[in-house]
């Protein structure tokens, strides 16, 4: 399960996930999910990754058909391709963050050719050095988690009946909001929240800025949310056309995944669709 398979990694301060895909059948055959203890969330990601990798026979393999890595962080922005200049990538992030990149990180960009913009994001120097050392003979594609979500929702939105689609991908304390109208990409941003009231404020603010109405939206939920969550009940009271998302149509899952909620690992599945 190596040189004929694709390895997809999703890395963030609170969790690490990976899956393995057989490219010919477009079939996900392996998935693992690691959550780091709360006390470690302020610590660098790399020591936790080293611990996971230390005795992991699959992850230690250095030969894969290709490797995709998505970074789950709030540090990203989208720039129209006509305005994008690679040498200004760090400055784009500085405008978004309100402060310059530190000496321990650098900026990268991924081109969304269909939507005609670049997703610019930051990554720790130590993490890219470690990836290069861990997989020295491999071509590694690095993207932000939002790019994986944009790629995956582009596929799923085409089968929804509504002309206006709002996709919400939840982490433990943040949500990424993606909006398309008539199949055309219009908006993507990420918001941190502390409770359901904060979350509703941000979502309704975005809906207002997009000059639409909740009743006109098909709303699809992904990530760390369940039908039993307080947040879901709050959303349901304001958004009449709401449902949980499913696995991208381009990706098949083996029967061992039948008990997994299809919406939960949507961003990781989207990583497998990155060109």
LINSUL-V717059 format. One line per field, one symbol per residue. phi: phi as a letter, one per 40 degrees, with the letter a starting at -180 (. if undefined). psi: psi as a letter, one per 20 degrees, with the letter a starting at -180 (. if undefined). burial: + if it has 9 or more other ideal C-beta (glycine too) atoms within 8 Angstrom, else -. Layout:
phi = ???
psi = ???
burial = ???
This chain:
phi = .bcbbbbbbbbacbabbaabbccccfbcbaabbbbcddcccccdcddccdcccdbbcccccbbbcabbbbbcaccaabbddcbcbdcbdccdcccccgacccccbacbabcccccgabcbabacdcccccccccbcbbcbcbbcdccccccccdccccbccccbbbbbbcbcbabbbbbbbfgccbaaabbcabaccddcdcccccdcccfbbdccbcbbbbgcabcccdcccccccbbcbbaccbcdccbbbccccdccdcccbcccccccccc
psi = meijqpppppprhiqpqqrppohgilppiqpqpppqqhiihiqqhghgghgghgkohghipjoqgrpppppnrinrrppphhipphijghhghghghjqrqrijrrqrqppnhgilrpoprqqpghghggghhhmhjqppoprqhhhhgggghhghhijqhqippopoopahkrpppppqpkipphqprppqqhrhggghggghgggghilaqhiipoppprbmqriiqhgghgghhhohnprqrrpphipqqrhijhipphigkghghhhiip.
burial = ----++++++++--+++++++++--++++-+--+-+----+---++-+++-++-------++-+-++++++++--++++++--+----++-+++-+----+---++++++-+----++++++++++++-+++--+--+-++++++++++++++++++--+-+-++++++++--++++++++---+-++-++-+----+++-+++-++--+---+--+++++++-+-----++-++--++-++-++--+--+-+---+--+-+++++++++++++-
